[in-house]
Amino acid sequence: MKRLFVVFLLLASLLPLRAQMQAVFGYSTFYDAAGDRPYMETYLQFDAWTLQFQQLSPGVYGATVEITLVVRQGDSVCHLKKYDLQSPTVVTLDELDFSFLDVQRFGLGNGIYDLELTLRDKGSEAEPAVVREKLVVYYDRTHAALSSVQLMSEATPTVTENILSRNGYDMEPYVSDFYPEQIGKINYYYEVYNLDQELGGKPFMALAYVEERQTAKRYDTQQTVARKNSARTVPIYGSLDISTLPSGSYNLVVELRNRDGESLLISRVPFYRSNPGVKGREINDYALTFVGRITDEQLMNTYLDALYPVASEEEKEIAQEMIRYSTLVEKQAFLYRFWTRRNALNPEGEWLKYKERIDYVQEHFTYPRTPGIHTDRGRVYLQYGPPDFVRDEKNYVSANRLGNNNEQPYNTMNLGNNNYTNRSDGFTGTSQGHVYYLPYQLWRYNKLETDDPNRVFLFWDEHRSGYYTLLNSNARGEVQDPGWERRLCRQQLNEDVVGEVGEQFNRGY
């Protein structure tokens, strides 16, 4: 199963009406051998407390999420579904400590696809969340193959056929890679296809075990072995005891072997285990390091949340799960390991440099109900550090507004020990041909570690509220909008015309 955290922003206050939508998206692919057609299942799990519940009737509250799922192959739309997902209802807003699941199933032929998922909380004015993912689907009736390995919450005998039914059981997906202490086993399901052709009908062995992700160390106490008869399709459901598995990052490994012990097929599913009751002394040793000085759990949550601009996808998922479920000691251990992986000789020094960035963005970019680390400027500052040059304009009018090209004087100011400019003439008049721009900031980085020199970020205050969002950048992987300058000046420029702010962007100052 593939898992993506599409929206996961935790605020200091966890009040339901102040949270931003949080959902986990996953998908699996399978093969219908009888119909010779692959198919896909998608899973969406929402935390109720992050949605905006509305009163539906006296004493009844509910939330609605508008979901649009599009799968494309080139310019062709292969699957499109737009629908409203209704949450379970509650009688008070104090009953939102639950999650609910949406499962979709549809056919999809072999090929490479682009999936786009759009989620909109219909009770909120927040912008929709969008996830884009590349899909590769390939099953062949002549070759042995494994389906996706699907983590399961539970499997119960099917009473009435439904979307969760498969091979006589209702299988509820576990749409997370995180296993907290209270979950003592890991359930899994997968299917084996066409192995009878390769083995000539002979039986095979299906193994499942746990290995440490970084070292590939195998935990023999967490394994199962089952003898299976080969067939066109073989469903395999199993469970591993992880009650004694220490906290850490692991792979669930499923492997098929023939009677001679030779490996035929293998698949790995990453997961993170939180189990502070096991090997607690080793975890507590981190309390003697710099992370042990962070004893305020709310502050620790902020620090973990602030890692997202520099963390890997796996680390982002683990950090956000730890914010919700883990103990302070486990969070300290994670933060220590995070910075040790980046600087084994001086993890504390590496952390302190990053902490300076956190402190700065929290002080300078925080907006009502939005911490600085969750703003666009905060994200860029955390990811790339202080810019080398910043130009800050509140009421900018193109310099040729009076029929000449003379620049008005501006002041030099400071942002993170770097120079920036602030127009001081306060011009608010009107003249024919003038171009008036909304407030903006232009940040230039002389050199980014992973990009070319002179990368520029332009933020704008679209509603003159003091809240800046990223409008355009020439940095690799960042927002790039060809029509950004026309948006900034409210369409005063003709298309394909570069105005004065466009020239500033191209120059970097």
C-alpha positions as CSV (number, residue, x, y, z in Angstrom):
1,M,0.0,0.0,0.0
2,K,1.2,3.5,-0.8
3,R,0.5,6.1,1.9
4,L,0.6,9.9,1.6
5,F,-0.2,12.5,4.2
6,V,-2.2,14.9,2.2
7,V,-2.9,17.5,4.8
8,F,-1.4,17.3,8.3
9,L,-1.1,20.6,10.1
10,L,-1.4,20.5,13.8
11,L,-2.0,23.8,15.7
12,A,-1.0,24.5,19.2
13,S,-4.7,24.3,20.2
14,L,-6.5,21.1,19.2
15,L,-10.0,22.6,19.2
16,P,-12.1,21.0,16.5
17,L,-13.2,24.3,15.0
18,R,-9.6,25.6,14.8
19,A,-7.9,22.6,13.3
20,Q,-7.1,22.2,9.6
21,M,-8.2,19.2,7.7
22,Q,-6.1,16.1,8.3
23,A,-6.4,13.0,6.1
24,V,-4.2,10.0,5.2
25,F,-4.4,8.7,1.7
26,G,-3.3,5.2,0.6
27,Y,-3.9,2.9,-2.4
28,S,-3.3,-0.7,-3.3
29,T,-3.4,-2.6,-6.7
30,F,-4.7,-6.1,-7.3
31,Y,-5.4,-8.4,-10.2
32,D,-8.7,-10.0,-11.2
33,A,-7.3,-13.2,-12.7
34,A,-10.7,-14.4,-13.9
35,G,-11.3,-11.2,-15.8
36,D,-7.6,-10.6,-16.7
37,R,-7.8,-7.0,-15.4
38,P,-6.0,-5.1,-12.7
39,Y,-7.9,-2.9,-10.4
40,M,-7.1,-0.3,-7.7
41,E,-8.4,0.4,-4.3
42,T,-8.0,3.8,-2.7
43,Y,-8.3,4.6,1.1
44,L,-9.0,7.9,2.7
45,Q,-9.0,8.2,6.5
46,F,-10.1,11.5,8.1
47,D,-9.7,12.6,11.7
48,A,-13.0,14.0,12.7
49,W,-11.6,16.7,15.0
50,T,-9.9,18.4,12.1
51,L,-13.1,18.9,10.1
52,Q,-15.6,21.6,10.4
53,F,-18.8,20.0,11.8
54,Q,-22.0,21.9,11.1
55,Q,-25.4,21.6,12.8
56,L,-27.6,19.4,10.6
57,S,-30.7,19.4,12.8
58,P,-31.3,20.1,16.6
59,G,-28.7,18.0,18.4
60,V,-27.1,16.5,15.3
61,Y,-23.8,17.6,13.9
62,G,-21.9,16.4,10.8
63,A,-19.1,17.2,8.4
64,T,-18.9,16.8,4.6
65,V,-15.8,16.5,2.5
66,E,-16.0,17.0,-1.3
67,I,-13.7,14.5,-2.9
68,T,-12.5,14.5,-6.5
69,L,-10.4,11.6,-7.8
70,V,-9.0,11.8,-11.3
71,V,-6.7,9.2,-12.9
72,R,-5.1,10.2,-16.2
73,Q,-2.9,8.5,-18.8
74,G,-1.4,11.3,-20.9
75,D,-4.2,13.5,-22.0
76,S,-6.9,10.8,-21.5
77,V,-9.0,10.6,-18.3
78,C,-9.2,6.9,-17.3
79,H,-11.2,7.4,-14.1
80,L,-13.1,10.3,-12.7
81,K,-15.3,10.4,-9.6
82,K,-16.5,13.5,-7.7
83,Y,-18.6,12.8,-4.6
84,D,-19.4,14.1,-1.1
85,L,-18.3,12.0,1.8
86,Q,-20.5,12.4,4.9
87,S,-19.0,11.9,8.3
88,P,-20.7,9.9,11.1
89,T,-22.9,12.3,13.0
90,V,-22.5,13.4,16.7
91,V,-24.7,15.1,19.2
92,T,-22.1,17.4,20.6
93,L,-18.8,18.8,19.4
94,D,-17.1,17.1,22.3
95,E,-17.4,13.7,20.6
96,L,-15.0,14.2,17.7
97,D,-12.2,11.9,18.9
98,F,-12.6,9.4,16.1
99,S,-11.6,8.7,12.5
100,F,-13.6,7.4,9.6
101,L,-12.7,5.7,6.4
102,D,-13.6,5.9,2.7
103,V,-12.8,3.1,0.3
104,Q,-13.1,3.1,-3.5
105,R,-12.5,0.3,-6.0
106,F,-12.2,0.6,-9.8
107,G,-10.6,-1.2,-12.7
108,L,-7.4,0.1,-14.2
109,G,-5.4,-1.5,-17.0
110,N,-1.6,-1.9,-17.1
111,G,0.2,1.3,-17.6
112,I,1.7,4.5,-16.1
113,Y,-0.8,7.0,-14.7
114,D,-1.1,10.3,-13.0
115,L,-3.5,10.4,-10.0
116,E,-4.8,13.7,-8.7
117,L,-6.9,13.8,-5.5
118,T,-8.6,17.0,-4.3
119,L,-10.2,17.3,-0.9
120,R,-12.4,20.2,0.3
121,D,-14.0,20.5,3.7
122,K,-17.4,22.0,2.7
123,G,-17.8,23.5,6.1
124,S,-14.5,25.5,5.9
125,E,-13.3,28.4,3.8
126,A,-9.8,26.8,3.6
127,E,-8.3,26.1,0.2
128,P,-8.8,22.5,-1.0
129,A,-5.9,20.0,-0.4
130,V,-4.5,18.5,-3.6
131,V,-2.3,15.4,-3.9
132,R,-0.6,14.2,-7.1
133,E,1.0,10.8,-7.5
134,K,2.5,8.8,-10.3
135,L,1.1,5.2,-10.5
136,V,2.6,2.2,-12.2
137,V,0.2,-0.8,-12.7
138,Y,1.5,-4.0,-14.3
139,Y,0.2,-7.6,-14.0
140,D,0.7,-10.3,-16.6
141,R,-1.3,-13.5,-16.8
142,T,1.8,-15.4,-17.7
143,H,4.1,-14.3,-14.9
144,A,4.0,-14.8,-11.1
145,A,3.3,-11.6,-9.2
146,L,2.3,-10.2,-5.8
147,S,-0.4,-7.7,-5.3
148,S,0.2,-4.7,-3.0
149,V,0.7,-5.8,0.6
150,Q,-2.2,-4.2,2.5
151,L,-2.0,-3.5,6.2
152,M,-5.2,-4.4,8.0
153,S,-7.0,-3.3,11.1
154,E,-9.0,-6.4,11.2
155,A,-10.7,-9.1,9.1
156,T,-14.2,-10.4,10.0
157,P,-16.4,-12.9,8.1
158,T,-18.6,-11.2,5.6
159,V,-22.3,-11.2,6.4
160,T,-23.5,-8.8,3.6
161,E,-21.2,-8.2,0.6
162,N,-19.8,-4.7,0.7
163,I,-16.8,-2.6,-0.5
164,L,-14.5,-4.2,2.1
165,S,-15.4,-7.8,1.2
166,R,-12.8,-10.1,-0.2
167,N,-12.7,-13.9,-0.2
168,G,-15.4,-14.2,2.4
169,Y,-14.0,-11.6,4.8
170,D,-14.6,-7.9,5.4
171,M,-11.1,-6.5,5.5
172,E,-10.7,-3.0,7.1
173,P,-7.5,-1.4,5.9
174,Y,-5.1,0.1,8.4
175,V,-4.3,3.4,6.7
176,S,-1.1,4.4,8.5
177,D,2.5,3.3,8.9
178,F,2.5,4.0,12.6
179,Y,1.9,1.3,15.3
180,P,1.5,2.8,18.8
181,E,2.1,0.8,22.0
182,Q,-1.5,-0.2,22.4
183,I,-1.5,-2.2,19.1
184,G,0.2,-5.5,19.7
185,K,0.1,-7.1,16.3
186,I,0.4,-6.2,12.6
187,N,-2.2,-7.7,10.3
188,Y,-1.6,-8.0,6.6
189,Y,-3.2,-9.2,3.4
190,Y,-1.9,-9.8,-0.1
191,E,-2.6,-12.0,-3.1
192,V,-0.3,-14.2,-5.2
193,Y,-1.0,-14.6,-8.9
194,N,0.0,-17.2,-11.5
195,L,2.4,-19.1,-9.3
196,D,0.8,-22.4,-10.3
197,Q,2.3,-21.9,-13.8
198,E,5.8,-21.4,-12.4
199,L,5.6,-24.3,-9.9
200,G,3.5,-26.7,-11.9
201,G,1.0,-26.9,-9.1
202,K,3.5,-27.7,-6.4
203,P,3.1,-26.0,-3.0
204,F,5.2,-23.1,-1.8
205,M,6.1,-21.4,1.5
206,A,4.7,-18.0,2.5
207,L,6.9,-16.2,5.0
208,A,6.4,-12.9,6.8
209,Y,8.9,-11.3,9.2
210,V,10.1,-8.0,10.5
211,E,13.5,-6.4,9.7
212,E,15.1,-3.2,10.9
213,R,14.9,-0.7,8.1
214,Q,18.3,0.8,8.4
215,T,20.4,-2.3,9.1
216,A,18.2,-5.1,7.6
217,K,18.6,-6.9,10.9
218,R,15.9,-9.6,11.0
219,Y,13.8,-10.2,14.1
220,D,13.3,-13.9,14.3
221,T,10.8,-13.6,17.1
222,Q,8.5,-11.7,14.7
223,Q,7.9,-14.1,11.8
224,T,5.3,-16.6,10.4
225,V,5.7,-19.4,7.9
226,A,2.7,-21.0,6.1
227,R,2.5,-23.8,3.5
228,K,0.3,-22.9,0.6
229,N,-0.9,-24.7,-2.5
230,S,-0.1,-22.9,-5.8
231,A,-3.1,-21.7,-7.8
232,R,-4.1,-19.0,-10.3
233,T,-4.8,-16.7,-7.3
234,V,-3.8,-17.4,-3.7
235,P,-5.1,-15.0,-1.0
236,I,-2.9,-14.7,2.1
237,Y,-4.0,-13.2,5.3
238,G,-1.6,-13.2,8.3
239,S,-0.7,-11.6,11.6
240,L,2.6,-10.9,13.4
241,D,3.0,-10.3,17.1
242,I,4.9,-7.0,17.6
243,S,4.1,-6.5,21.3
244,T,7.8,-7.0,22.2
245,L,9.2,-5.0,19.2
246,P,11.2,-2.0,20.4
247,S,10.4,1.5,19.1
248,G,12.0,2.1,15.7
249,S,11.7,2.0,12.0
250,Y,11.0,-1.4,10.4
251,N,9.9,-3.3,7.3
252,L,7.3,-5.9,7.2
253,V,8.7,-8.4,4.7
254,V,6.6,-11.0,2.9
255,E,8.5,-13.6,0.9
256,L,7.6,-16.6,-1.2
257,R,9.9,-19.6,-1.4
258,N,9.7,-22.9,-3.3
259,R,10.2,-26.3,-1.6
260,D,14.0,-26.0,-2.0
261,G,14.0,-22.7,0.0
262,E,14.7,-20.6,-3.1
263,S,13.2,-17.1,-3.0
264,L,10.5,-16.5,-5.6
265,L,8.9,-13.2,-4.8
266,I,9.5,-10.6,-2.1
267,S,7.9,-7.3,-1.0
268,R,8.6,-4.9,1.8
269,V,6.2,-2.5,3.6
270,P,7.8,0.2,5.9
271,F,6.3,1.0,9.3
272,Y,7.2,2.7,12.5
273,R,6.8,1.1,15.9
274,S,6.3,3.1,19.2
275,N,6.8,0.9,22.2
276,P,8.3,2.8,25.1
277,G,7.7,-0.1,27.5
278,V,10.4,-2.2,25.7
279,K,14.1,-1.2,26.1
280,G,13.0,1.9,27.8
281,R,16.4,2.4,29.4
282,E,18.1,2.8,26.0
283,I,15.4,5.4,25.0
284,N,15.8,7.3,28.3
285,D,19.5,7.7,27.6
286,Y,18.6,10.5,25.2
287,A,17.4,12.5,28.1
288,L,21.1,13.0,28.9
289,T,21.7,14.8,25.6
290,F,20.5,18.2,24.3
291,V,17.0,16.9,23.6
292,G,16.6,16.1,27.3
293,R,16.4,19.8,28.0
294,I,13.2,20.1,26.0
295,T,10.7,19.1,28.7
296,D,7.7,21.2,27.5
297,E,5.7,18.7,25.4
298,Q,3.8,21.4,23.5
299,L,7.1,23.0,22.6
300,M,8.5,19.6,21.5
301,N,5.4,19.2,19.3
302,T,6.2,22.5,17.7
303,Y,9.8,21.5,17.1
304,L,8.7,18.2,15.5
305,D,6.1,19.9,13.4
306,A,8.8,22.4,12.2
307,L,10.9,19.6,10.7
308,Y,8.7,19.1,7.7
309,P,10.7,21.5,5.3
310,V,13.9,19.5,5.8
311,A,12.6,16.0,6.6
312,S,12.2,13.0,4.2
313,E,8.7,11.8,3.4
314,E,9.1,9.0,5.8
315,E,10.3,11.3,8.6
316,K,7.4,13.6,8.0
317,E,4.9,10.8,8.5
318,I,6.7,9.5,11.6
319,A,7.0,13.0,13.2
320,Q,3.4,13.8,12.7
321,E,2.3,10.4,14.1
322,M,4.5,10.9,17.1
323,I,3.0,14.3,17.8
324,R,-0.3,12.6,18.3
325,Y,0.6,9.3,19.9
326,S,4.1,9.2,21.4
327,T,5.5,10.0,24.8
328,L,7.8,12.9,25.4
329,V,10.7,10.5,25.9
330,E,10.1,8.9,22.5
331,K,9.8,12.4,20.9
332,Q,13.2,13.3,22.4
333,A,14.7,10.1,21.0
334,F,13.3,10.8,17.5
335,L,14.6,14.4,17.5
336,Y,18.0,13.2,18.6
337,R,18.2,10.6,15.9
338,F,16.9,13.0,13.3
339,W,19.9,15.4,13.8
340,T,22.4,12.6,14.4
341,R,21.6,11.3,10.9
342,R,22.5,14.7,9.5
343,N,25.6,15.4,11.6
344,A,26.8,12.4,13.7
345,L,29.8,14.4,15.1
346,N,27.7,17.4,16.3
347,P,24.0,16.8,16.2
348,E,23.4,19.5,18.9
349,G,25.1,22.1,16.8
350,E,23.0,21.2,13.8
351,W,19.9,21.4,15.9
352,L,20.8,24.7,17.4
353,K,21.3,26.2,13.9
354,Y,17.9,25.0,12.8
355,K,16.3,26.1,16.1
356,E,17.4,29.7,15.3
357,R,15.4,29.5,12.1
358,I,12.3,28.2,14.0
359,D,12.6,31.0,16.6
360,Y,12.9,33.6,13.8
361,V,9.9,32.4,11.7
362,Q,7.7,32.0,14.8
363,E,8.5,35.6,15.9
364,H,8.3,37.3,12.5
365,F,5.9,35.3,10.3
366,T,3.2,34.2,12.7
367,Y,-0.3,35.3,11.7
368,P,-3.5,35.1,13.8
369,R,-4.3,31.3,14.1
370,T,-1.4,30.4,11.9
371,P,2.1,29.7,13.4
372,G,5.0,31.1,11.5
373,I,6.3,27.6,10.7
374,H,3.0,26.9,8.8
375,T,3.3,30.0,6.5
376,D,4.9,30.0,3.1
377,R,7.6,32.4,4.2
378,G,8.3,30.3,7.3
379,R,8.6,27.1,5.2
380,V,11.1,28.7,2.8
381,Y,13.1,30.2,5.6
382,L,13.3,26.9,7.4
383,Q,14.1,25.0,4.3
384,Y,16.7,27.3,2.8
385,G,17.8,29.6,5.6
386,P,17.9,33.4,5.7
387,P,17.8,35.0,2.2
388,D,20.8,36.9,1.0
389,F,18.6,39.8,-0.2
390,V,15.0,40.9,0.5
391,R,13.0,43.6,-1.1
392,D,9.9,44.5,0.8
393,E,7.3,46.7,-1.0
394,K,4.0,47.8,0.5
395,N,2.7,50.3,-2.1
396,Y,4.8,49.9,-5.2
397,V,4.1,51.8,-8.3
398,S,6.2,51.3,-11.5
399,A,9.0,53.8,-11.7
400,N,7.9,55.2,-15.1
401,R,4.6,56.4,-13.7
402,L,5.7,60.1,-14.1
403,G,7.1,59.5,-17.6
404,N,10.6,58.7,-16.6
405,N,12.6,55.8,-15.4
406,N,14.0,57.3,-12.2
407,E,13.8,54.9,-9.2
408,Q,12.4,56.4,-6.0
409,P,14.7,56.1,-3.0
410,Y,14.3,53.2,-0.6
411,N,15.6,52.3,2.8
412,T,17.9,49.4,3.6
413,M,16.7,47.3,6.5
414,N,17.5,43.9,8.0
415,L,16.0,40.4,7.8
416,G,18.0,37.6,9.5
417,N,21.3,39.7,9.2
418,N,20.7,40.3,5.5
419,N,19.8,43.5,3.7
420,Y,16.4,44.3,2.3
421,T,14.7,47.4,0.9
422,N,11.5,49.1,1.9
423,R,10.0,51.8,-0.3
424,S,9.6,55.0,1.6
425,D,8.1,57.5,-0.8
426,G,4.5,56.4,0.1
427,F,3.3,57.3,-3.4
428,T,-0.5,56.8,-3.7
429,G,-1.4,59.1,-6.6
430,T,-2.7,58.1,-10.1
431,S,-1.4,58.8,-13.5
432,Q,-2.2,57.4,-16.9
433,G,0.0,54.3,-17.7
434,H,1.0,53.7,-14.1
435,V,1.1,50.1,-12.8
436,Y,0.2,49.6,-9.1
437,Y,1.3,46.4,-7.4
438,L,-0.1,44.7,-4.3
439,P,2.3,44.4,-1.4
440,Y,5.1,41.9,-2.1
441,Q,8.4,40.6,-0.9
442,L,11.2,39.4,-3.1
443,W,13.8,37.1,-1.6
444,R,17.0,36.1,-3.3
445,Y,19.3,33.3,-2.4
446,N,22.7,33.6,-4.0
447,K,23.2,29.8,-3.9
448,L,21.0,27.0,-2.8
449,E,22.6,23.7,-2.0
450,T,20.5,21.7,-4.4
451,D,19.9,24.3,-7.1
452,D,21.6,26.9,-9.4
453,P,22.7,30.3,-8.2
454,N,20.4,33.3,-7.8
455,R,17.1,31.6,-6.9
456,V,14.3,34.0,-6.3
457,F,11.1,33.7,-4.3
458,L,8.3,36.3,-4.6
459,F,5.6,36.4,-1.9
460,W,2.5,38.6,-2.1
461,D,-0.1,39.9,0.3
462,E,-3.1,39.3,-1.9
463,H,-5.7,40.7,0.5
464,R,-3.6,43.4,2.1
465,S,-4.0,41.5,5.4
466,G,-0.4,41.1,6.3
467,Y,-0.5,37.4,5.3
468,Y,2.0,36.6,2.5
469,T,1.9,33.5,0.3
470,L,4.4,32.3,-2.3
471,L,3.4,33.6,-5.7
472,N,6.3,32.6,-7.9
473,S,9.9,31.2,-7.8
474,N,12.6,30.1,-10.2
475,A,13.9,27.5,-7.7
476,R,13.6,23.8,-8.7
477,G,10.5,22.2,-7.3
478,E,8.8,25.5,-6.2
479,V,5.7,27.3,-7.4
480,Q,6.1,28.6,-10.9
481,D,3.2,30.7,-12.3
482,P,3.8,32.3,-15.8
483,G,1.1,34.9,-15.1
484,W,2.3,35.8,-11.6
485,E,3.0,39.5,-12.4
486,R,-0.4,40.1,-13.9
487,R,-1.9,38.7,-10.7
488,L,0.3,40.9,-8.6
489,C,-0.8,44.1,-10.4
490,R,-4.4,42.9,-10.8
491,Q,-4.2,42.4,-14.6
492,Q,-2.9,45.9,-15.3
493,L,-0.2,44.5,-17.6
494,N,-1.0,43.0,-20.9
495,E,-0.1,39.3,-21.4
496,D,3.5,38.6,-22.3
497,V,4.6,42.0,-21.0
498,V,7.3,42.1,-18.4
499,G,6.7,44.9,-16.0
500,E,9.1,46.5,-13.5
501,V,8.6,43.9,-10.8
502,G,9.1,41.2,-13.4
503,E,12.5,42.9,-14.2
504,Q,13.2,42.9,-10.4
505,F,12.5,39.2,-10.3
506,N,14.7,38.5,-13.2
507,R,17.5,40.5,-11.8
508,G,17.0,39.2,-8.3
509,Y,16.8,42.7,-6.7
